[in-house]
Amino acid sequence: MESRNKVGHTPMKKLIENFPAAASIIMDRCIKRSKNPKDFDYTLTYEFALLDPGPDDVANKSGHRFFGPSVMVSHERLSLLKHPLIQRLLDVKWRSFGRFLFYLNFFTYLTFLIMLSAFIVSERQQLKLGRSSKDQNSTFKFTAATLFNKTSSLSLFVPYIIFLFMMLHLLKELIQMCSQRGRYFTEFTNYLELIMYMTCSFFILYYILPEFIINQWLSDLKNPSYLWVIGAVSVFLGYIILILFFRR
């Protein structure tokens, strides 16, 4: 098991991909029980080197980092993921740094989503965008003043806070895109996040930019009231992503 291929991986990766039963047997041997006369009093020692070689592994230098559970997920090896060695490894990762990153990411995203939802609901209630029965054939000229109320207390500072949170999460997505490269575009949730941030930025910019720029943009739109539909779509996708946060 100590031999390496040209990118620095041990045979464990191929076993997980093609021979999960053999990989399970090897993982069984990575759990050692201490010899103790009392059966009810013993310790277990877990060896993770074959599944998580660590940051100093040879494969990391060639850009082909190996992490056993990730390979199991990509090849749908559910039986291996339930193995006690894997469960213990994930628990160690979670306790050491995973939970802090998760909760930081989760609460910043939750704050962003709550502020966006409250802002859109509050601002939308102050507008009447529909045509009256007497003016079915009339032509409406929408301006920034009629579509976006910038006089309320919420519209004075909340859009900037939302925009700041959104840019931080977009920066996180860009860093993830650079680190994962092609693998980033294989995850469906990444597309949802990109679409949500794009629709949110398209909507919230109308509360941040000067009115003369907004009026120029609105003049090119057939029905600028659809911008509120874009805002509603961003909120809907936001709650879908929130639900996906709680996946196993």
ChimeraX attribute file (.defattr): number of C-alpha atoms within 10 A of each C-alpha:
attribute: neighborCount
match mode: 1-to-1
recipient: residues
	/A:1	9
	/A:2	8
	/A:3	9
	/A:4	13
	/A:5	9
	/A:6	8
	/A:7	14
	/A:8	18
	/A:9	22
	/A:10	19
	/A:11	15
	/A:12	22
	/A:13	19
	/A:14	13
	/A:15	15
	/A:16	21
	/A:17	15
	/A:18	11
	/A:19	12
	/A:20	19
	/A:21	13
	/A:22	13
	/A:23	18
	/A:24	18
	/A:25	10
	/A:26	15
	/A:27	21
	/A:28	14
	/A:29	12
	/A:30	16
	/A:31	15
	/A:32	12
	/A:33	12
	/A:34	12
	/A:35	11
	/A:36	10
	/A:37	8
	/A:38	7
	/A:39	8
	/A:40	7
	/A:41	9
	/A:42	11
	/A:43	11
	/A:44	10
	/A:45	11
	/A:46	18
	/A:47	15
	/A:48	17
	/A:49	12
	/A:50	20
	/A:51	20
	/A:52	15
	/A:53	18
	/A:54	15
	/A:55	11
	/A:56	8
	/A:57	16
	/A:58	17
	/A:59	20
	/A:60	16
	/A:61	12
	/A:62	11
	/A:63	11
	/A:64	13
	/A:65	18
	/A:66	23
	/A:67	15
	/A:68	21
	/A:69	20
	/A:70	13
	/A:71	17
	/A:72	19
	/A:73	12
	/A:74	9
	/A:75	12
	/A:76	13
	/A:77	16
	/A:78	12
	/A:79	11
	/A:80	21
	/A:81	19
	/A:82	11
	/A:83	13
	/A:84	14
	/A:85	22
	/A:86	19
	/A:87	14
	/A:88	14
	/A:89	17
	/A:90	15
	/A:91	13
	/A:92	12
	/A:93	12
	/A:94	14
	/A:95	10
	/A:96	10
	/A:97	10
	/A:98	13
	/A:99	13
	/A:100	12
	/A:101	10
	/A:102	12
	/A:103	11
	/A:104	11
	/A:105	14
	/A:106	15
	/A:107	11
	/A:108	14
	/A:109	19
	/A:110	15
	/A:111	12
	/A:112	19
	/A:113	20
	/A:114	14
	/A:115	17
	/A:116	24
	/A:117	17
	/A:118	13
	/A:119	16
	/A:120	18
	/A:121	12
	/A:122	14
	/A:123	17
	/A:124	16
	/A:125	8
	/A:126	12
	/A:127	12
	/A:128	11
	/A:129	15
	/A:130	8
	/A:131	12
	/A:132	10
	/A:133	7
	/A:134	7
	/A:135	9
	/A:136	9
	/A:137	9
	/A:138	9
	/A:139	8
	/A:140	12
	/A:141	11
	/A:142	18
	/A:143	17
	/A:144	20
	/A:145	12
	/A:146	13
	/A:147	21
	/A:148	20
	/A:149	17
	/A:150	18
	/A:151	9
	/A:152	11
	/A:153	9
	/A:154	16
	/A:155	18
	/A:156	13
	/A:157	13
	/A:158	17
	/A:159	21
	/A:160	15
	/A:161	13
	/A:162	21
	/A:163	19
	/A:164	13
	/A:165	18
	/A:166	21
	/A:167	14
	/A:168	14
	/A:169	19
	/A:170	16
	/A:171	12
	/A:172	13
	/A:173	16
	/A:174	15
	/A:175	12
	/A:176	14
	/A:177	15
	/A:178	12
	/A:179	12
	/A:180	11
	/A:181	12
	/A:182	10
	/A:183	11
	/A:184	17
	/A:185	12
	/A:186	10
	/A:187	10
	/A:188	9
	/A:189	14
	/A:190	16
	/A:191	12
	/A:192	16
	/A:193	18
	/A:194	15
	/A:195	16
	/A:196	24
	/A:197	20
	/A:198	16
	/A:199	19
	/A:200	23
	/A:201	19
	/A:202	14
	/A:203	20
	/A:204	21
	/A:205	14
	/A:206	21
	/A:207	20
	/A:208	16
	/A:209	10
	/A:210	11
	/A:211	16
	/A:212	11
	/A:213	11
	/A:214	18
	/A:215	15
	/A:216	12
	/A:217	14
	/A:218	20
	/A:219	13
	/A:220	9
	/A:221	12
	/A:222	11
	/A:223	12
	/A:224	19
	/A:225	16
	/A:226	12
	/A:227	18
	/A:228	17
	/A:229	13
	/A:230	18
	/A:231	22
	/A:232	19
	/A:233	15
	/A:234	26
	/A:235	21
	/A:236	14
	/A:237	18
	/A:238	25
	/A:239	16
	/A:240	15
	/A:241	17
	/A:242	15
	/A:243	10
	/A:244	11
	/A:245	12
	/A:246	8
	/A:247	6
	/A:248	4
